[in-house]
Amino acid sequence: MYMTVILIFITVLAIMGTLKNKRSGNKPGYMIGGLFTLALIGVTLLAIYDEIVGIE
């Protein structure tokens, strides 16, 4: 359970960083951060699904 909470926290920070890169005009940082954020969102959603339903 605690790992899922940590993943959610890190995902929020990654989203904030990606949006900051977009606002500041840092295109390479925005692209790399955006890919990292998408992957992290996928892993976080999978972890939440595992907590609620359970993957067997």
Contacts in CASP RR format, 6 or more apart in sequence:
PFRMAT RR
TARGET T0000
AUTHOR 0000-0000-0000
METHOD contacts of the structure
MODEL  1
MYMTVILIFITVLAIMGTLKNKRSGNKPGYMIGGLFTLALIGVTLLAIYD
EIVGIE
1 51 0 8 1.000
3 47 0 8 1.000
4 44 0 8 1.000
4 47 0 8 1.000
4 48 0 8 1.000
4 51 0 8 1.000
7 40 0 8 1.000
7 43 0 8 1.000
7 44 0 8 1.000
7 47 0 8 1.000
8 44 0 8 1.000
8 48 0 8 1.000
10 40 0 8 1.000
11 37 0 8 1.000
11 40 0 8 1.000
11 41 0 8 1.000
11 44 0 8 1.000
14 33 0 8 1.000
14 34 0 8 1.000
14 36 0 8 1.000
14 37 0 8 1.000
14 40 0 8 1.000
15 37 0 8 1.000
17 33 0 8 1.000
18 30 0 8 1.000
18 33 0 8 1.000
18 34 0 8 1.000
18 36 0 8 1.000
18 37 0 8 1.000
21 29 0 8 1.000
21 30 0 8 1.000
21 33 0 8 1.000
22 30 0 8 1.000
46 55 0 8 1.000
49 55 0 8 1.000
END
